[in-house]
Amino acid sequence: LPARTLELDLLSGSGNHAALAAAFESAASHLGSQPLAAQLFLLAADTAARGAHDANAAKAALSQAAAAGAPLDVVARTGRMLAALSNDSGWFDDATRRLLATNPPDVERPSLWFETCRSRLLRGDVGGAVEAASSLASMPEGAWLGSTLRAYAIPAQSTPSSDADGARGATDLAALAAMSADPTLAAGFRAAS
């Protein structure tokens, strides 16, 4: 243990973040499934992503943290943070999906689906954005925003499925009309559909 502590201390001041991340992983591997092992794997992921700029090593360390018993929501949230800091939209989307799979609080779900929709739109994944906006629209807290995104923000695809895009827009405008408390606004949505 003293030798490992000395190694980590020397590496932390060396500027060699990849070696430091590997040392954290090695130390965690020797601990097995102890709670400290999961924490060291999370620290290795952070060091790999932010220090060494190695997203693949960070993802591997996050997987090991989960296997070592770290709570899955903590692993997913850490992955989202590291993906955002790394500007890796694919990883961010994957980490968000993993967080949604952990059954986060209901008040958090709409923002996660909105972020997923936004991320997919920025990547040009129209089908994925429609799926995310649909999930958002299916929740009471996200019905208005999800329907608005589907009706106005998501571009129609330039494929033969454009009839489906038109039906999607009309359905969402009708949903917005049904949700509107203002009769004039509701009539406008109905007219646009």
C-alpha positions in Angstrom: 0.0 0.0 0.0 2.8 2.5 0.8 4.4 1.8 -2.6 1.1 2.4 -4.4 0.5 5.6 -2.5 4.0 6.8 -3.5 3.5 5.8 -7.1 0.2 7.8 -7.3 1.8 10.8 -5.6 4.7 10.8 -8.0 2.4 10.4 -11.0 0.0 13.1 -9.9 2.8 15.7 -10.2 4.4 14.3 -13.3 1.9 15.6 -15.9 1.6 12.1 -17.3 -2.2 11.8 -17.0 -2.5 8.6 -19.0 -0.1 6.9 -16.6 -1.9 8.3 -13.6 -5.2 7.0 -14.9 -3.7 3.6 -15.5 -2.3 3.6 -12.0 -5.7 4.5 -10.5 -7.2 1.5 -12.5 -4.4 -0.8 -11.3 -5.0 0.2 -7.7 -8.7 -0.3 -8.1 -8.2 -3.7 -9.7 -6.3 -4.9 -6.6 -9.2 -3.8 -4.3 -11.8 -6.0 -6.0 -15.3 -5.0 -5.2 -14.6 -2.7 -2.3 -16.3 0.7 -2.4 -12.9 2.4 -2.8 -12.3 0.4 -6.0 -15.4 1.9 -7.7 -14.3 5.4 -6.6 -10.8 4.8 -8.0 -12.3 3.7 -11.3 -14.4 6.9 -11.4 -11.2 8.9 -10.7 -9.4 7.0 -13.4 -12.2 7.9 -15.9 -12.0 11.6 -14.9 -8.2 11.6 -15.2 -8.3 9.8 -18.6 -11.0 12.1 -20.0 -9.9 15.5 -18.6 -6.2 15.0 -18.2 -5.2 12.6 -21.0 -8.0 13.5 -23.4 -8.6 9.8 -24.0 -12.4 9.1 -24.2 -12.0 5.4 -24.8 -9.9 4.9 -21.7 -12.5 7.0 -19.7 -15.4 4.9 -21.0 -13.5 1.7 -20.1 -12.9 3.0 -16.6 -16.5 3.9 -16.2 -17.5 0.3 -17.2 -15.1 -1.0 -14.6 -16.6 1.4 -12.0 -20.0 0.0 -12.7 -18.7 -3.6 -12.5 -17.0 -2.7 -9.2 -20.4 -1.7 -7.7 -20.6 2.1 -8.3 -24.3 3.2 -8.6 -25.3 3.1 -12.2 -26.8 6.6 -12.1 -23.5 8.0 -10.7 -21.6 6.2 -13.5 -24.0 7.6 -16.1 -23.9 11.1 -14.7 -20.1 11.0 -14.6 -20.1 9.9 -18.2 -22.4 12.7 -19.2 -20.1 15.2 -17.5 -17.0 13.9 -19.0 -18.6 13.6 -22.5 -19.7 17.3 -22.2 -16.2 18.4 -21.2 -14.8 16.3 -24.1 -17.3 17.7 -26.6 -18.2 14.2 -27.6 -21.9 14.3 -28.6 -22.1 10.6 -29.3 -20.8 9.7 -25.9 -23.1 12.3 -24.3 -26.1 10.8 -26.1 -25.1 7.3 -24.9 -24.5 8.4 -21.3 -27.9 10.2 -21.3 -29.6 7.0 -22.5 -27.8 5.1 -19.8 -29.0 7.7 -17.2 -32.6 7.4 -18.5 -32.3 3.7 -18.1 -31.5 4.1 -14.3 -35.0 5.6 -13.8 -34.1 9.1 -12.7 -36.6 11.3 -10.9 -39.6 12.3 -12.9 -38.8 16.0 -12.7 -35.4 15.3 -14.4 -36.7 13.1 -17.3 -38.1 15.9 -19.5 -34.7 17.8 -19.5 -32.9 14.6 -20.3 -35.1 13.9 -23.3 -34.8 17.5 -24.4 -31.0 17.3 -24.3 -31.1 14.0 -26.2 -33.3 15.6 -28.9 -31.1 18.6 -29.1 -27.9 16.5 -29.3 -29.4 14.3 -32.1 -30.5 17.3 -34.1 -27.1 18.9 -33.9 -25.6 15.6 -35.2 -28.2 15.5 -38.0 -29.9 12.4 -36.7 -33.5 13.4 -37.5 -35.0 10.0 -36.8 -33.3 9.9 -33.4 -34.5 13.5 -32.6 -38.1 12.5 -33.5 -37.8 9.5 -31.1 -36.5 11.7 -28.3 -39.1 14.4 -28.9 -41.8 11.8 -28.9 -40.6 10.4 -25.6 -40.6 14.0 -24.3 -44.2 14.6 -25.6 -45.4 11.4 -23.9 -44.8 12.8 -20.5 -47.2 15.2 -18.9 -44.4 17.6 -17.9 -43.0 17.5 -21.5 -46.1 17.3 -23.6 -46.1 20.9 -24.8 -42.4 21.1 -25.5 -42.2 17.7 -27.1 -45.1 18.5 -29.4 -43.7 21.9 -30.3 -40.3 20.4 -31.1 -41.9 17.7 -33.3 -44.1 20.3 -35.1 -41.6 23.1 -35.6 -38.0 22.3 -34.7 -37.4 18.9 -36.3 -36.9 19.3 -40.1 -38.9 17.1 -42.5 -36.7 14.4 -44.0 -36.1 14.7 -47.7 -37.0 11.1 -48.3 -40.1 9.3 -49.5 -41.3 9.2 -45.8 -42.1 12.9 -46.0 -45.8 12.0 -45.9 -45.1 10.6 -42.4 -43.4 13.9 -41.5 -46.5 15.8 -42.6 -48.7 13.6 -40.6 -46.4 13.9 -37.6 -46.6 17.7 -37.8 -50.4 17.7 -38.2 -50.8 15.4 -35.2 -48.5 17.5 -33.1 -50.3 20.7 -34.0 -53.6 19.1 -33.1 -52.0 18.1 -29.7 -50.8 21.7 -29.2 -54.4 22.9 -30.0 -55.8 20.5 -27.4 -53.3 21.7 -24.7 -53.9 25.4 -25.4 -56.0 27.3 -22.8 -56.3 30.2 -25.2 -59.1 29.6 -27.8 -57.5 31.9 -30.4 -54.2 30.1 -30.1 -55.9 26.7 -30.3 -57.8 27.8 -33.4 -54.4 28.9 -34.9 -52.9 25.5 -34.2 -55.9 23.7 -35.7 -55.8 25.9 -38.8 -52.0 25.2 -39.3 -52.6 21.5 -39.0 
